[in-house]
């Protein structure tokens, strides 16, 4: 009789676990436990493990707004720590994840623009030194897509574009592009130097053209 009663209880328990309401409660409990563990880990400074717990909780209950907010906040905090540790690649990935979760998360967006923009700008400058001016322009354009008012990057792009124009035999176009850059920062020495070089090339081309025209008129 004892075995029979135990079998009935086990069957009832199994039936209850199959019921939608019971399952939902169990999943929510698991998610809550994960969230509590994540909060504790975050408070202790173990951000990477906390992120794993937050992600697991959000996967269990994807519509929970508080879980998303906690995950996004931890991602932003972890990104700052990664940046301090000179790991901007991971920092940027964390910030992109945070912004994907909460598109209006201003702090994460601002940090993403600053970090990603700086990284892309440095990559553009490195390409200019090769020189690969077309590749540099592409990098600078990526920065400006994130941060349209970034003056230093606009100047870098203008300089790179001026060198492309010079390479393609258009020194006058290069002069115009560098004059555009100079309006953004009249005191920048590199712009002054590049403008002087481009102006000399433009003057030489204009003189050569005038010489050829004069010779053609004589003939």
C-alpha positions as CSV (number, residue, x, y, z in Angstrom):
1,X,0.0,0.0,0.0
2,X,2.9,2.3,0.8
3,X,4.4,1.7,-2.6
4,X,1.1,2.4,-4.3
5,X,0.6,5.7,-2.5
6,X,4.2,6.7,-3.4
7,X,3.5,5.9,-7.1
8,X,0.4,8.0,-7.1
9,X,2.2,11.0,-5.5
10,X,5.0,10.7,-8.1
11,X,2.5,10.6,-10.9
12,X,0.7,13.7,-9.6
13,X,4.0,15.6,-9.3
14,X,4.9,14.7,-12.8
15,X,1.5,15.8,-14.0
16,X,1.9,19.2,-12.2
17,X,5.3,19.8,-13.8
18,X,3.6,19.3,-17.2
19,X,1.0,22.0,-16.5
20,X,1.9,25.4,-18.2
21,X,1.4,27.4,-15.0
22,X,3.7,25.2,-13.1
23,X,6.4,25.3,-15.8
24,X,6.2,29.1,-16.1
25,X,6.6,29.4,-12.3
26,X,9.6,27.1,-12.3
27,X,11.3,29.0,-15.2
28,X,10.6,32.3,-13.4
29,X,12.1,31.0,-10.2
30,X,15.2,29.8,-12.1
31,X,15.5,33.2,-13.7
32,X,15.1,35.0,-10.4
33,X,17.8,32.9,-8.8
34,X,20.2,33.6,-11.7
35,X,19.4,37.4,-11.4
36,X,20.1,37.4,-7.6
37,X,23.4,35.5,-8.2
38,X,24.3,38.0,-11.0
39,X,23.6,41.0,-8.7
40,X,25.8,39.5,-6.0
41,X,28.6,38.8,-8.4
42,X,28.4,42.3,-9.9
43,X,28.5,43.8,-6.4
44,X,31.7,41.8,-5.8
45,X,33.3,43.1,-9.0
46,X,33.1,39.8,-10.9
47,X,31.5,41.4,-13.9
48,X,32.2,38.7,-16.5
49,X,30.6,35.9,-14.5
50,X,27.7,38.3,-13.6
51,X,27.2,38.9,-17.3
52,X,26.8,35.2,-17.9
53,X,24.2,34.9,-15.2
54,X,22.3,38.0,-16.4
55,X,22.3,36.6,-20.0
56,X,21.0,33.2,-18.8
57,X,18.2,34.9,-16.8
58,X,17.2,37.0,-19.8
59,X,17.2,33.9,-22.1
60,X,14.8,32.2,-19.7
61,X,12.5,35.3,-19.4
62,X,13.3,37.4,-22.5
63,X,10.4,39.8,-22.0
64,X,11.4,40.9,-18.5
65,X,12.4,44.6,-18.8
66,X,14.2,44.7,-15.5
67,X,16.4,41.8,-16.5
68,X,17.3,43.6,-19.8
69,X,18.1,46.8,-17.9
70,X,20.3,45.0,-15.4
71,X,22.2,43.2,-18.2
72,X,22.7,46.4,-20.2
73,X,23.9,48.3,-17.1
74,X,26.4,45.5,-16.3
75,X,27.6,45.4,-19.9
76,X,28.3,49.2,-19.7
77,X,30.1,48.8,-16.4
78,X,32.1,45.8,-17.8
79,X,33.0,47.8,-20.9
80,X,34.5,50.5,-18.9
81,X,36.6,47.9,-17.0
82,X,37.7,46.4,-20.3
83,X,38.7,49.8,-21.6
84,X,40.7,50.5,-18.4
85,X,42.4,47.1,-19.0
86,X,43.3,48.2,-22.6
87,X,40.9,45.7,-24.2
88,X,38.8,48.0,-26.3
89,X,37.7,45.2,-28.7
90,X,35.8,43.5,-25.9
91,X,34.6,46.8,-24.5
92,X,33.1,47.8,-27.9
93,X,31.4,44.4,-28.2
94,X,29.9,44.8,-24.7
95,X,28.6,48.3,-25.5
96,X,27.1,47.2,-28.8
97,X,25.3,44.4,-27.0
98,X,24.0,46.9,-24.4
99,X,22.8,49.3,-27.0
100,X,21.1,46.5,-28.9
101,X,19.2,45.6,-25.7
102,X,18.3,49.2,-24.8
103,X,18.6,51.5,-27.9
104,X,17.9,54.6,-25.7
105,X,20.7,53.8,-23.2
106,X,22.6,57.1,-23.5
107,X,25.6,56.3,-21.4
108,X,26.3,53.1,-23.4
109,X,25.7,54.9,-26.7
110,X,28.1,57.7,-25.7
111,X,30.7,55.3,-24.6
112,X,30.3,53.3,-27.8
113,X,30.8,56.4,-29.9
114,X,33.8,57.4,-28.0
115,X,35.6,54.1,-28.0
116,X,34.6,52.8,-31.4
117,X,35.2,56.3,-33.0
118,X,38.7,56.5,-31.4
119,X,39.6,53.0,-32.6
120,X,38.4,53.6,-36.2
121,X,40.2,57.0,-36.2
122,X,43.5,55.4,-35.2
123,X,43.0,52.7,-37.8
124,X,42.4,55.5,-40.4
125,X,45.6,57.3,-39.4
126,X,47.6,54.1,-39.6
127,X,46.3,53.5,-43.1
128,X,47.3,57.0,-44.1
129,X,50.9,56.2,-43.1
130,X,51.1,53.2,-45.4
131,X,49.8,55.1,-47.5
132,X,46.3,53.8,-48.2
133,X,44.3,57.0,-48.4
134,X,41.1,55.3,-49.8
135,X,41.0,52.9,-46.9
136,X,41.6,55.7,-44.5
137,X,38.7,57.7,-45.9
138,X,36.5,54.7,-45.4
139,X,37.5,54.4,-41.7
140,X,37.0,58.2,-41.1
141,X,33.5,57.9,-42.7
142,X,32.6,55.1,-40.3
143,X,33.5,57.4,-37.4
144,X,31.5,60.3,-38.8
145,X,28.5,58.0,-39.3
146,X,28.6,57.5,-35.5
147,X,29.7,61.1,-34.6
148,X,28.9,63.5,-37.4
149,X,30.2,66.6,-35.6
150,X,33.7,65.1,-34.9
151,X,36.0,67.9,-36.2
152,X,39.4,66.2,-35.8
153,X,38.1,63.2,-37.9
154,X,36.6,65.6,-40.5
155,X,40.0,67.2,-40.8
156,X,41.7,63.7,-41.1
157,X,39.2,62.8,-43.9
158,X,39.8,66.1,-45.7
159,X,43.6,65.5,-45.6
160,X,43.2,61.9,-46.9
161,X,40.9,63.0,-49.6
162,X,43.3,65.8,-50.6
163,X,46.0,63.2,-51.1
164,X,43.8,61.1,-53.3
165,X,43.1,64.2,-55.4
166,X,46.8,64.9,-55.7
167,X,47.5,61.3,-56.7
168,X,44.8,61.6,-59.4
169,X,46.4,64.8,-60.8
170,X,43.9,67.3,-59.3
171,X,46.0,69.6,-57.1
172,X,43.4,72.4,-57.3
173,X,40.8,70.0,-55.9
174,X,43.3,69.1,-53.2
175,X,43.8,72.8,-52.3
176,X,40.0,73.2,-52.0
177,X,39.7,70.2,-49.8
178,X,42.6,71.4,-47.5
179,X,41.1,74.9,-47.3
180,X,37.9,73.2,-46.1
181,X,39.9,71.4,-43.4
182,X,41.6,74.6,-42.4
183,X,38.3,76.3,-41.7
184,X,37.7,73.6,-39.0
185,X,41.1,74.4,-37.3
186,X,43.1,77.2,-38.7
187,X,46.1,76.6,-36.5
188,X,46.7,73.0,-37.3
189,X,50.3,72.7,-38.6
190,X,49.8,69.5,-40.7
191,X,46.9,71.2,-42.6
192,X,49.1,74.2,-43.3
193,X,52.0,72.0,-44.5
194,X,49.7,69.9,-46.8
195,X,48.0,73.0,-48.1
196,X,51.4,74.6,-49.0
197,X,52.4,71.4,-50.8
198,X,49.1,71.2,-52.7
199,X,49.2,74.9,-53.6
200,X,52.7,74.5,-55.0
201,X,51.6,71.5,-57.1
202,X,48.5,73.5,-58.3
203,X,50.7,76.5,-59.2
204,X,53.2,74.2,-61.1
205,X,50.3,72.6,-63.0
206,X,48.8,76.0,-63.9
207,X,52.2,77.3,-65.1
208,X,52.7,74.2,-67.2
209,X,49.3,74.5,-68.7
210,X,49.9,78.2,-69.5
211,X,53.2,77.4,-71.1
212,X,51.7,74.7,-73.3
213,X,48.9,77.0,-74.3
214,X,51.3,79.8,-75.2
215,X,53.3,77.4,-77.3
216,X,50.2,76.2,-79.1
217,X,49.1,79.7,-79.8
218,X,52.5,80.5,-81.4
219,X,52.1,77.5,-83.7
